[in-house]
Amino acid sequence: MTMRAYLHRHTVTFDETNLVGNVYFAHYLHWQGHCRERFLAEHSPLVLKELSAGELAMVTVSCQMTYYEECFALEEIDVLMSLGSTQGNRVTMNFDFKRGATLVARGGQTIACLRRAPGGMVATPVPEELATALRAYS
């Protein structure tokens, strides 16, 4: 069975490359964020509204990347996000980075959902709208 993944297509820009001409490693993590934000805009508009209003926070608590191939300016890279797991107030997302059919990198990140309270931030369950949207990509 093939896992369904949310697709975000990115065209590499020259400013994302280093002096050698390949993509600087940190940009892959940046692209994870772009993919996550596009997903929210398309599938969880109420969650995005809460984030924008400062009522909800989604804090990245861990992230990782493994690189297999170099990428270069003007290449199209498909960033494919799928749900790894949800547990309590945390969501783990997996990311595959592909140039055509070639897997060039693989990454992941775990976020924690928090709400602002008088004493600071407190853990809150994953909003139902987001949990429902993510289930379609598990």
Long-range contacts (C-beta under 8 A, 24 or more apart in sequence): 3-82, 3-137, 3-138, 4-82, 4-136, 4-137, 4-138, 5-80, 5-81, 5-82, 5-96, 5-137, 6-35, 6-38, 6-39, 6-43, 6-80, 6-81, 6-82, 6-137, 7-78, 7-79, 7-80, 8-34, 8-35, 8-38, 8-39, 8-78, 8-79, 8-80, 8-81, 9-76, 9-77, 9-78, 9-79, 10-34, 10-76, 10-77, 10-78, 10-79, 11-74, 11-75, 11-76, 11-77, 12-71, 12-72, 12-73, 12-74, 12-75, 12-76, 12-77, 13-73, 13-74, 14-73, 14-74, 16-73, 17-72, 17-73, 21-72, 21-73, 22-70, 22-71, 22-72, 23-70, 23-71, 23-72, 25-65, 25-67, 28-65, 28-67, 28-97, 28-105, 28-107, 29-63, 29-65, 29-107, 29-109, 31-77, 31-79, 31-97, 32-63, 32-79, 32-81, 32-93, 32-95, 32-107, 32-109, 34-79, 35-79, 35-81, 35-95, 36-81, 36-93, 36-109, 39-81, 39-133, 40-130, 43-130, 43-133, 44-127, 44-129, 44-130, 44-133, 46-127, 46-129, 47-127, 47-129, 47-130, 50-127, 54-116, 55-115, 55-116, 56-113, 56-114, 56-115, 56-124, 56-127, 57-113, 57-114, 57-115, 57-116, 57-121, 58-111, 58-112, 58-113, 58-114, 59-111, 59-112, 59-114, 59-121, 60-109, 60-110, 60-111, 61-90, 61-110, 61-111, 61-112, 62-109, 62-110, 63-107, 63-108, 63-109, 63-110, 64-107, 64-108, 64-109, 65-105, 65-106, 65-107, 66-105, 66-106, 66-107, 67-104, 67-105, 68-103, 68-104, 68-105, 68-106, 69-99, 69-102, 69-103, 69-104, 69-105, 70-104, 71-97, 71-99, 71-104, 71-105, 75-99, 77-104, 81-137, 82-137, 82-138, 83-134, 83-135, 83-137, 83-138, 84-108, 84-110, 86-126, 86-131, 86-134, 88-123, 88-125, 89-113, 89-114, 89-123, 89-124, 89-125, 89-126, 90-126, 91-126, 91-130, 91-134
